[in-house]
């Protein structure tokens, strides 16, 4: 298996930390640990006293029960057993692709998007079609075009919301139509890298894909 060079990450490795103004990403400015404590209202001394008593073992491989319960609370009707902690959304997406994609599968990927979503399936022997964003549709891809791209062997569609690199958002009505298409042809929807914390089931205007009653959906958030 051969993977092409990950162009955007290589570029960021060179320029990201030295740039005065970073306009290369779609994420917000990172918080300091102190700012995070201020936002959370958690007492620092209590937190670090508890942390110092933690044993330095492997920990919970799939995420601690406390962590999974907190994540589950962000969604409606999301069982704790459906929550898996991974090494970031990129790690979650990689696990999903490696577990589900096989040679001769057909994958539809939103484009442009994070390179992982189309190059990993290609490396696994799948054929990938690009579902391209359209400027005249607010930098979102056309759902009618998606219908035309679907084949009998289409196994998965990969989307990115908010889109990387445009920042365009798929709202609830758009996602519901996408889910209706997925239910009709029974392919898997993999949603990756939700960078806005409000995009959970608690926000009706911008829900996560897993909140829309599509059994064959995965979200790496």
N, C-alpha and C positions, 0 to 999 in steps of 0.2 A: 504494500500500500504506500502510495506517495501522496503527500499533501503539498500544495503550492505554498509559497512564502506568504505569511500573513502581513500584507502590505501596510495596513493602517497601524497595526501594533508596532511594527518595526519603525515606522515614521515617528510614532509617539515616544518610543523608547529614546529616540535621539533628541526630540524637541520639547516634550511635554513639561519637564521639570525646569527647563531654562527659559521658557516663554514668559514674557511679562503679561500678556493678555492671551488667555487660552480660549480660543473659539473653535477648537477642533472636536469637541464632544457635545453630547446632548444632556449630560448629567449636570446637576447643580454643583456649586462649589462645596468641597468637602468640609465637614465640621471638624473642629478640634475636639479632643476628648472632654475638655472643660466645657465647651459649648453644648456637647451632648448631655452632660450631667445637668447643666442649667435647664435644658429643655425637658428632660425626663423628670426632674424633681427628686431624683434618687440621691441619698446622702453618700458622698464620696467615701467617707471613713467606713461606713457600714459595708459598702460594696467591696472595698479593698480588703477589709478584715475577713469577709467571706471568701474572697478570691485567694487569699494567702493560705487558707485552710484546704483548698482544693488539692487533691492528689494529682500528680503529673502523669496520669496513665492515658490510655487511648480515649477515655471518655465514652460518650454515647455515639456509636458509629452513625446512626441515622438521625441524631439530634436528641437532646434531652427531653424527657416528658414535659418539663416546664416550658421549654422553648416551643415545642410542637403545639402545646395547648394555646400559647400566646398567638402563634401564627394562625391556628385554626379559628381563633376568635375574630379574625379579620374578615372571615367569609361566612356566608350563610350555608348551613347544611354541608360543611366540609369536615368529615371525620378526621380525628387526629391521626389515624392510621394512614391517611392519604397524604400526610405531610412528610417530606424527606428533606433533611438538611444536607446541603452539598457545598462544595467549594465554589460558592458564587453561582450566579445564573448561568455562566458559561459552562461550569461543571455539570449542572443539571441538564442543560441542553445536550451536552456531549453524551451523557448517560442515556438519554432518551433516544438519540439518533443511533448510537451503537446497539441498543437493545432492540430497536424496531426495524431498522432499514436493512434490506438484504439486496444482493445483486438482482438486477432486472426489475426492481421496484421503480415506480415513477414518483418523483417528488416535485411539488410546486413551491417555489420560494419567492416571497416578496423581494423586490429588487429596485433600488439598491438597499442593502441591509447588512447586518453583521456577517462577515465572510464565512464564519463557521456554519451558518444555516444552509449554505449551498455547497461548500467545498467538502464538508464531512460526508454528506450523502453521496457526492460524486466519488469520493475515495472508497466508499463501501460498495461501489458497483451500480449505484442507482443512476437513472437518467433524470436530469434536473431541468425543468423549464422555469424561466424567470417570469414572474407576475409583476410587471413594471408599474411603478407609481406614475401618475399623470399630473402634470402641472395644473391643467384645467379642472382637476377634481380635488384641488387642495392638497396635492402631493400624496394622494392615496391611490391605490390600484383600483381598476374598474372591476366590479363584481361580475358583470356580463362577460368580460374577458376571462375571468376565472372559470366560469362555466364552460367556455370554449377550450380551455387548457386541460380539462379533466379527461382522463382516459380510464379504461377498465382496470388497469393496474396501478392507478394512482393510490398511493398509500398514505401520503402525508402532505400537508401544506404547512409551511413555516412562515410565521408572521412576527413582526416586531412592533410593539406598541408601548410608548411612543416610538415612531420610526427613527432608526439610526441610519442616515445622518440628518434627515429633514426635520425631525421633531413633530411631524404630522400625527394626529391622534385619530384612531378609530373610535367613534362614539358608540353608544349602546345600540342605536338603530342599525348602524353599519355592521356591528358584530353579530347582531341577531340574524341579519340576512346571511352573513357568512356561516353562522351555525346551521341555519336552515339548509344551505347547500351541502354542508358536511353531513348532516343527518340523512339527506336524500341519497348521497352516493357512498356514505359510510367510510370516509377517510378520516385520518387522525389530524387534529389541529394542534400544532405545537406553537405556543406563544412564548416569546422570550424577552427578557430584559425589560420589565416594566420599571422605569426609573422614577415614576411619580408615586409617592406613598399613598396618595388618595385613590389610586386605581385598584380598588378591591371591591368586593361585593357590597361594601358599605356605601359606595358612591354609585348611584343609579345611572348617572349620565355617562360614566366611564368605568364600566365593570370589567373585571377580569374574565377571560374566556371560560374559566372553570365555574363561573357563577351562572352560566346560561344554559344549564341542563343538557350539556353535550357530554355524553359518557366518554367518548373517545377524544378527550381533550387533555392536554398537559400544559402547565404553565411553569416556567422557570423565572421566578421573580425575586 
